[in-house]
Amino acid sequence: MLRTNREKLVKISVMGEIASPTIKNVYNISPTGTPCILPGVGGITYNLRIGDFACGWEADHVEPGVSSTNKENDPRTGGAANTAYNILSCIGNQATITSGDAKGAVGTVTGKHGGIEHVLIDFKPEPLDKLSIGDHIQIKAYGTGLKLLDYPDIKILNMDPCLLDAINPQVNGEKLEIPVTHIIPASIMGSGLGANQVNSGDYDIQLFDNSIVQQLGLEDLRLGDLVAIMDADHSFGRIYRRGAVSIGVIVHTNCITAGHGPGVTTLMTSTVGKIIPVINQKANLASLLKI
């Protein structure tokens, strides 16, 4: 097992609630100029979970399972509670329903969605059917500050130590081999570029060029897939840097909006390319976390 600083990490509670779906503009306009009305962010998504295809749905940015936020609107904090909810929650964290008919049900954090600033959580079908918009969710936030003690050139982000254990990186000299389902060039990454931090949110894979989609096999991307983004450095924001490698997880569905697509939340990054992606079709949260 790789040496980490997990015994020094703080496990802290953060609280959110199930967020309602929202529609800001009735129509979304596709890059071909077609107006569409489609489901989008928020709510409880009953027929879309981690492990399902990210593409092919009549949808735009739909979030699998449960979408959650902290709605504390104290003017003294300026939304600081939801910032903490998003920053401190990590992929793989335990989330427990604390109100409503499904009180006591336990789920798993599977992603963070920028712009709307949602934390995404997977629940089994039975408790999912008992949930209501507004139900409260408490997350045992654990993972912020996680480090690989022997690999300082690889930065860990947004990851519960249990997910690191499940990924089981393999040592290859001074580098680590990480299982992924797809390898993606930074050149097709879109919305979310330029953010100055990656401890919350995501950025999108553009799938508007059919030839590159077919070449890279991106039509079968699944929610929860681990993917490698080549020539992408996420150490302090999302930038193009030749030789850098970043690993992320697919967190929401494909989109029709220009510059958007399946969203990726960052898990690992190396400015100097100390990560070796290895194709493994089982590299999905559904398998890794047994959800």
Salt bridges, closest charged atoms under 4 A:
GLU17 OE2 - LYS71 NZ 3.81
ASP60 OD1 - HIS61 ND1 2.46
GLU63 OE2 - HIS113 ND1 2.61
GLU63 OE1 - HIS118 ND1 2.99
ASP74 OD2 - ARG76 NH2 2.60
ASP122 OD2 - ARG49 NH2 2.67
ASP150 OD1 - ARG3 NH2 2.76
ASP165 OD1 - ARG6 NH2 2.81
GLU174 OE1 - LYS274 NZ 3.14
ASP202 OD2 - HIS252 NE2 3.02
ASP204 OD2 - HIS61 NE2 3.64
ASP204 OD1 - HIS252 NE2 3.36
ASP204 OD2 - HIS260 ND1 3.12
ASP220 OD1 - HIS182 NE2 2.77
ASP225 OD2 - HIS182 ND1 3.95
ASP233 OD2 - ARG241 NE 2.86
